[in-house]
Amino acid sequence: MASLSGYLGKGRNVARFENNFQTNQGSLYYAPSIGFDFDYWYMPEVNFNAAAFNTWIINESVKRSIMVLNSKVEVEGFTLKMSYTLAGTADTQYVTGSYT
């Protein structure tokens, strides 16, 4: 989880994207619609593929009016690392999530 001071230095869409990325949809009592539905990827019959996950993240972002221009997903063990560029931002951003 990121600190508030970390979000203050970021653009609105960058903060929105990272907030959704780091939150599982339905896990927040006060805002159940925030977050991506990562439960989809926990189905045993689904083989994890970084390229498919990258496409899914872009699709979920567009549903929330967050335009991802460029992105790359890397998986190392149980750590997922994503680099991305959003519309309206000049720099590439990085976000990391750990999943078991």
Phi and psi in degrees as GROMACS dihedral restraints (atoms count N, CA, C in turn):
[ dihedral_restraints ]
;  ai    aj    ak    al  type     phi  dphi    fc
    3     4     5     6     1   -87.0    20    10
    4     5     6     7     1   156.6    20    10
    6     7     8     9     1   -84.2    20    10
    7     8     9    10     1   160.5    20    10
    9    10    11    12     1   -61.2    20    10
   10    11    12    13     1   -40.8    20    10
   12    13    14    15     1   -64.2    20    10
   13    14    15    16     1   -29.2    20    10
   15    16    17    18     1   -67.1    20    10
   16    17    18    19     1   -37.2    20    10
   18    19    20    21     1   -72.7    20    10
   19    20    21    22     1   -30.9    20    10
   21    22    23    24     1   -65.4    20    10
   22    23    24    25     1   -26.3    20    10
   24    25    26    27     1   -87.3    20    10
   25    26    27    28     1     3.2    20    10
   27    28    29    30     1  -112.2    20    10
   28    29    30    31     1   157.9    20    10
   30    31    32    33     1   -68.5    20    10
   31    32    33    34     1   161.0    20    10
   33    34    35    36     1   -58.0    20    10
   34    35    36    37     1   -48.8    20    10
   36    37    38    39     1   -68.4    20    10
   37    38    39    40     1   -33.4    20    10
   39    40    41    42     1   -63.7    20    10
   40    41    42    43     1   -46.2    20    10
   42    43    44    45     1   -63.6    20    10
   43    44    45    46     1   -41.6    20    10
   45    46    47    48     1   -62.3    20    10
   46    47    48    49     1   -44.9    20    10
   48    49    50    51     1   -62.3    20    10
   49    50    51    52     1   -48.5    20    10
   51    52    53    54     1   -66.7    20    10
   52    53    54    55     1   -34.5    20    10
   54    55    56    57     1   -63.4    20    10
   55    56    57    58     1   -44.7    20    10
   57    58    59    60     1   -67.2    20    10
   58    59    60    61     1   -39.3    20    10
   60    61    62    63     1   -64.4    20    10
   61    62    63    64     1   -36.8    20    10
   63    64    65    66     1   -92.7    20    10
   64    65    66    67     1     5.9    20    10
   66    67    68    69     1  -125.8    20    10
   67    68    69    70     1   131.8    20    10
   69    70    71    72     1   -83.0    20    10
   70    71    72    73     1   128.6    20    10
   72    73    74    75     1   -56.1    20    10
   73    74    75    76     1   134.2    20    10
   75    76    77    78     1    89.3    20    10
   76    77    78    79     1    -4.4    20    10
   78    79    80    81     1   -84.3    20    10
   79    80    81    82     1   -15.3    20    10
   81    82    83    84     1  -100.3    20    10
   82    83    84    85     1   120.2    20    10
   84    85    86    87     1   -60.1    20    10
   85    86    87    88     1   -43.1    20    10
   87    88    89    90     1   -81.6    20    10
   88    89    90    91     1   -14.5    20    10
   90    91    92    93     1  -151.4    20    10
   91    92    93    94     1    73.4    20    10
   93    94    95    96     1   -66.2    20    10
   94    95    96    97     1   -16.2    20    10
   96    97    98    99     1   -85.3    20    10
   97    98    99   100     1   -10.4    20    10
   99   100   101   102     1   -77.6    20    10
  100   101   102   103     1   137.1    20    10
  102   103   104   105     1   110.2    20    10
  103   104   105   106     1   164.3    20    10
  105   106   107   108     1   -96.7    20    10
  106   107   108   109     1   148.5    20    10
  108   109   110   111     1   -83.2    20    10
  109   110   111   112     1    78.3    20    10
  111   112   113   114     1   -69.3    20    10
  112   113   114   115     1   -13.6    20    10
  114   115   116   117     1   -59.3    20    10
  115   116   117   118     1   -27.0    20    10
  117   118   119   120     1   -55.4    20    10
  118   119   120   121     1   -36.6    20    10
  120   121   122   123     1   -84.9    20    10
  121   122   123   124     1    -5.1    20    10
  123   124   125   126     1   -91.1    20    10
  124   125   126   127     1     0.6    20    10
  126   127   128   129     1   -69.0    20    10
  127   128   129   130     1   129.9    20    10
  129   130   131   132     1   -63.3    20    10
  130   131   132   133     1   -27.2    20    10
  132   133   134   135     1   -81.9    20    10
  133   134   135   136     1    -4.3    20    10
  135   136   137   138     1   -95.9    20    10
  136   137   138   139     1   120.8    20    10
  138   139   140   141     1   -82.6    20    10
  139   140   141   142     1   127.9    20    10
  141   142   143   144     1   -71.0    20    10
  142   143   144   145     1   128.0    20    10
  144   145   146   147     1  -134.1    20    10
  145   146   147   148     1   123.6    20    10
  147   148   149   150     1   -61.3    20    10
  148   149   150   151     1   -38.2    20    10
  150   151   152   153     1   -66.7    20    10
  151   152   153   154     1   -41.1    20    10
  153   154   155   156     1   -65.9    20    10
  154   155   156   157     1   -41.0    20    10
  156   157   158   159     1   -62.8    20    10
  157   158   159   160     1   -40.7    20    10
  159   160   161   162     1   -60.1    20    10
  160   161   162   163     1   -45.7    20    10
  162   163   164   165     1   -62.6    20    10
  163   164   165   166     1   -40.8    20    10
  165   166   167   168     1   -64.0    20    10
  166   167   168   169     1   -42.9    20    10
  168   169   170   171     1   -61.8    20    10
  169   170   171   172     1   -42.7    20    10
  171   172   173   174     1   -61.4    20    10
  172   173   174   175     1   -44.7    20    10
  174   175   176   177     1   -61.5    20    10
  175   176   177   178     1   -46.1    20    10
  177   178   179   180     1   -63.2    20    10
  178   179   180   181     1   -35.9    20    10
  180   181   182   183     1   -66.3    20    10
  181   182   183   184     1   -43.3    20    10
  183   184   185   186     1   -62.2    20    10
  184   185   186   187     1   -36.6    20    10
  186   187   188   189     1   -59.1    20    10
  187   188   189   190     1   -25.9    20    10
  189   190   191   192     1  -103.9    20    10
  190   191   192   193     1    17.5    20    10
  192   193   194   195     1    61.0    20    10
  193   194   195   196     1    35.7    20    10
  195   196   197   198     1  -113.4    20    10
  196   197   198   199     1   114.4    20    10
  198   199   200   201     1   -93.3    20    10
  199   200   201   202     1   113.3    20    10
  201   202   203   204     1   -93.6    20    10
  202   203   204   205     1   118.4    20    10
  204   205   206   207     1   -86.3    20    10
  205   206   207   208     1   -36.0    20    10
  207   208   209   210     1  -151.5    20    10
  208   209   210   211     1   136.7    20    10
  210   211   212   213     1  -154.6    20    10
  211   212   213   214     1   157.0    20    10
  213   214   215   216     1  -147.1    20    10
  214   215   216   217     1   134.1    20    10
  216   217   218   219     1  -116.5    20    10
  217   218   219   220     1   133.8    20    10
  219   220   221   222     1  -126.4    20    10
  220   221   222   223     1   142.3    20    10
  222   223   224   225     1  -121.0    20    10
  223   224   225   226     1   128.3    20    10
  225   226   227   228     1  -129.6    20    10
  226   227   228   229     1   101.9    20    10
  228   229   230   231     1    64.9    20    10
  229   230   231   232     1  -119.8    20    10
  231   232   233   234     1  -102.5    20    10
  232   233   234   235     1    16.1    20    10
  234   235   236   237     1  -110.1    20    10
  235   236   237   238     1   128.9    20    10
  237   238   239   240     1  -109.0    20    10
  238   239   240   241     1   126.6    20    10
  240   241   242   243     1  -117.5    20    10
  241   242   243   244     1   130.5    20    10
  243   244   245   246     1  -128.0    20    10
  244   245   246   247     1   130.8    20    10
  246   247   248   249     1  -110.7    20    10
  247   248   249   250     1   140.1    20    10
  249   250   251   252     1  -153.1    20    10
  250   251   252   253     1   157.8    20    10
  252   253   254   255     1  -127.8    20    10
  253   254   255   256     1   128.2    20    10
  255   256   257   258     1  -100.9    20    10
  256   257   258   259     1   156.2    20    10
  258   259   260   261     1   -60.1    20    10
  259   260   261   262     1   134.4    20    10
  261   262   263   264     1    89.2    20    10
  262   263   264   265     1    -0.7    20    10
  264   265   266   267     1  -119.5    20    10
  265   266   267   268     1   144.9    20    10
  267   268   269   270     1   -91.5    20    10
  268   269   270   271     1   -28.9    20    10
  270   271   272   273     1   -98.5    20    10
  271   272   273   274     1   152.2    20    10
  273   274   275   276     1   -78.5    20    10
  274   275   276   277     1   134.4    20    10
  276   277   278   279     1  -105.5    20    10
  277   278   279   280     1   161.9    20    10
  279   280   281   282     1  -133.2    20    10
  280   281   282   283     1   138.7    20    10
  282   283   284   285     1  -139.7    20    10
  283   284   285   286     1   143.6    20    10
  285   286   287   288     1  -127.3    20    10
  286   287   288   289     1   138.5    20    10
  288   289   290   291     1  -133.4    20    10
  289   290   291   292     1   144.3    20    10
  291   292   293   294     1  -112.3    20    10
  292   293   294   295     1   129.7    20    10
  294   295   296   297     1  -132.4    20    10
  295   296   297   298     1   139.6    20    10
